[in-house]
Amino acid sequence: MEDGKGWSRRTLAAQALGRIDEATGGVVPPIHIATTFIRDDDGGYARGYAYGRPDNATVREAEAVIAALEGAGGALLFSSGMAAATALFLALKPGDHVLAPKVMYWALRDWLLTEAVRWGLLVDLVDMSDLSALEAAMRPGQTRLVWIETPANPLWTVTDIAGAAAIAHGAGALLAVDSTAATPVLSRPLSLGADMVMHAATKALNGHSDVIAGVLAVSDAGCEVWAHIQRVRKLNGAILGPFEAYLLMRGMRTVDLRVRAASATAHDLARRLSNHLDVIGVLYPGLEHHLGHAVAVRQMPDGFGHMLSIRVRGGEAAAMRAAARVRLWKRATSLGGVESLIEHRASIEGPGSPCPPDLLRLSAGIEDPDDLYRDLDAALLGAHV
Ligand SMILES: Cc1ncc(COP(=O)(O)O)c(C=O)c1O
């Protein structure tokens, strides 16, 4: 089973590629915790492991699962989603031009506009839902990377991955996709022409709100930038720990079931909340009026994801009041866990955020959708008075 050929993603994930512990026959492999390894008589490391910062066997096993789920040539796990994303940018050179979305995960936008610029990257933000805006922003020969996030936090803006890949490649740039909200269950960016996929594995890949992790998966593991990313991970000391890698692998065994269930719940909630008197707008790519719906139908054929946002009648104060009144939803940041989370997003993102102040971001979990709706309905009713 290890080559991943012939089995569906659900099967590959459920069995973590079917690995058996060679020493004991255990159906769950052991956690490899050694940080250093015996050298051979000739001073070499014929078994392939020398030290725990560049590499770890448990981390490699989790990487193999993600590579299989993404249809990737290779995957590298990092100590967080931010460590994974920034490793790609740090593998570029000062003076390189990069494009990123105006609407995107706020901490990465913050890093790009401050640390990346300080380090010498030329960064422009573009409306990535508009391919003509992307095309106009490209600087052929200088733009090395186009970074997109789809669906993108917190408005769930959709970018046409195949269209963005054609534009990036036409100008000699790479396309990388933050696919955290879509997950490999609902979208496969590499099959649509992207060169690299990034996930905050902290979210739905792990799914249990108990691991911070990030991953990059690449279509061609022989490409120059991939070798550089491996160096960045090794020299910056950004590898994931073995215990986290094990927990992530355990979480991923159920990723297909969890994501499909949470996505169906989010879609159901989006439809119901669209008719709620205390909600003035629902942002969800599965709704026909969402600007990215037609593209989402093409590139997310099995569902539109577990994330949605609502705009509450009565503005920021009403949104805060509704968030304060929930009993079942957990009032917390993050997303992709089995428990549903609600968050007033603008107050987390701070100044410069494109997030409207009346917006609540919802991460649907796997609870009973009727319970989730009942709790929201009660919290929203009259929140604007
Ligand atoms: C879409 C997206 N990308 C990246 C990240 C960063 O991940 P981490 O918190 O694991 O660094 C997050 C975290 O919320 C996210 O939502």
The ligand as an SDF file (V2000), in Angstrom:
LIG
                    3D

 16 16  0  0  0  0  0  0  0  0999 V2000
   -5.2100   29.6920    6.4360 C   0  0  0  0  0  0  0  0  0  0  0  0
   -4.1080   29.6480    7.4610 C   0  0  0  0  0  0  0  0  0  0  0  0
   -2.8380   29.6020    7.0370 N   0  0  0  0  0  0  0  0  0  0  0  0
   -1.8140   29.5610    7.9200 C   0  0  0  0  0  0  0  0  0  0  0  0
   -2.0320   29.5870    9.2820 C   0  0  0  0  0  0  0  0  0  0  0  0
   -0.8720   29.5350   10.2300 C   0  0  0  0  0  0  0  0  0  0  0  0
   -0.8410   28.2970   10.9040 O   0  0  0  0  0  0  0  0  0  0  0  0
   -0.1630   28.1180   12.3570 P   0  0  0  0  0  0  0  0  0  0  0  0
   -1.0420   28.8090   13.3410 O   0  0  0  0  0  0  0  0  0  0  0  0
   -0.0690   26.6420   12.5330 O   0  0  0  0  0  0  0  0  0  0  0  0
    1.1860   28.7590   12.2630 O   0  0  0  0  0  0  0  0  0  0  0  0
   -3.3410   29.6460    9.7560 C   0  0  0  0  0  0  0  0  0  0  0  0
   -3.6030   29.7200   11.2130 C   0  0  0  0  0  0  0  0  0  0  0  0
   -4.6730   30.0760   11.6460 O   0  0  0  0  0  0  0  0  0  0  0  0
   -4.4020   29.6830    8.8200 C   0  0  0  0  0  0  0  0  0  0  0  0
   -5.6950   29.7520    9.2310 O   0  0  0  0  0  0  0  0  0  0  0  0
  1  2  1  0
  2  3  1  0
  2 15  2  0
  3  4  2  0
  4  5  1  0
  5  6  1  0
  5 12  2  0
  6  7  1  0
  7  8  1  0
  8  9  2  0
  8 10  1  0
  8 11  1  0
 12 13  1  0
 12 15  1  0
 13 14  2  0
 15 16  1  0
M  END
$$$$
